[in-house]
Amino acid sequence: MFDTILDKAQELRAKGEAFAIAIVVNYKAPISGKPGFKAIIRESGSIFGWIGGGCSQPAVINEARKSIKDGKPRLVKISPDGTTETEDGVVKYNMNCHSEGTLEVYIEPVIPKPHLIILGKSPVAQSLVKLAKAIDYRVSVMAPDVKLSEFKQVDRLYTRFHAEDLQKDLTITPYTFVVVSTQGTYDEEALEMVSQLNLPYVSFVASKKKATAVFDYLKHRDIPQEKIDAIKAPAGLDIGGRLPEEIAVSVLAEVITQLRNKDFVLNAQVILNSPNVLHPGTHTVDSVIAQEVDQFKNPVCGMMVDKATAKFVIDYKDEQYYFCCTGCKVAFEEDPEKYAAIANG
């Protein structure tokens, strides 16, 4: 199992997909999960591996998805006498399942490296490469007539602006950032090319006046207005930078700010998971969360249950109630008035 977990982790990392690794670190019988059991949980909530069943699996999946979103590890404690709360990196869940055992699971998120795709070979572009590689980002550069000697540090180098090159070689994820830093050379061609793709972040290194002129060109080329509006121009945070190195710092600072902004990642996921759009490469985005998950608080044990994936559902007095396991469902059936009042109170 350990080898298959490693293989699956490597597969997801190669795709640039975020996931979490869950490992059972402690238990108290009777319960099915044992120390060393492990699983990989994707953003969609799908699980590969085994950490235990019943109430424990939904709780771990729920916390794994939160961990992927906030980038923070946590220890999940599931026990019959616990309360659903969080303190100092430890999340406690109350479990009313028949096993009555206790389980502790450590969850570690694995977030892909941000990928910076730079169009252009300007001084700002060259400074961006140096700064991004210094903080261990993946970096690709596209520019006509570019030479390897100008960008020795990059992971990929393209000598033309061609959308098919990105489609063939690169996986676009919510952690992909495109910066157009052509600065007067092929501005229109570069922006027209990226406008053909659905990208979570595109910025343009240019003055407001220059950006307005280029955007007018894009309009005349029948580029949809929403595509144009999505381009951040001028690129970077307003720190008053003038030198190429200072502008590069402001651009990278904006990228880092976007990464720390939960709304950006969620919006990027919506873009990549939208129907009828062009997804570069063969990468599928079935693991991407397109919207906030609709959850229901299980009135028996207090656990949050995803309505879309819940296996145990009861219709009672024209309302639906969702449960994490058979035990909670049976408890509700035995005293529906009590638990319906809890759910609606």
CORGIZI-V381450 format. One line per field, one symbol per residue. ss: DSSP state (A for helix, B for strand, O for the rest). burial: I if it has 24 or more other C-alpha atoms within 12 Angstrom, else O. A space follows every 50 residues. Layout:
ss = ???
burial = ???
This chain:
ss = OAAAAAAAAAAAAAAOOOBBBBBBBBBBOOOOOOOOOBBBBBOOOOBBBO OOOAAAAAAAAAAAAAAAAAOOOBBBBBBOOOOOBBBOOBBBBBOOOOOO OBBBBBBBBBOOOOBBBBBOOOAAAAAAAAAAAAOOOBBBBBOOOOOAAA OOOOOBBBOOOOAAAAAAAOOOOOOBBBBBOOOOOOAAAAAAAAOOOOOO OBBBOOOAAAAAAAAAAAAAOOOOAAAAAOBBOOOOOOOOOOOAAAAAAA AAAAAAAAAAOAAAAAAAAAAAOOOOOOOOOOOOOOOOOOOOOOBBBOOO OOOBBBOOOOOBBBBBOOBBBBBOOAAAAAAAAAOAAAAAAAAAO
burial = OOOOIOOIIOOIIOIIIIIIIIIIOIIOOOIIIIOOIIIIIIIIIIIIII IIIIIIIIIIIIIIIIIIIIIIIIIIIIIIOIOIOOOOOIIIIIIIIIII IIIIIIIIIIIIIIIIIIIIIIIIIIIIIIIIIOOOIIIIIIIOOIOOOO IOIIIIIIOOIIIOOIOOOIIIIIIIIIIIIIIOOIIIIIIIIIIIIIII IIIIIIOOOOIOOIIOOIOOOOIOOOIIOIIIIIIIIOOOOOOIOOIIII IIIIIIOIIOOOOIIIIIIIIIIOOOOIIIOOIOIOIIIIOOOOOIIIII IIIIIIOOOIOIIIOOOOOOIIIIIIIIIOIIOOOIOOIIOOIOO
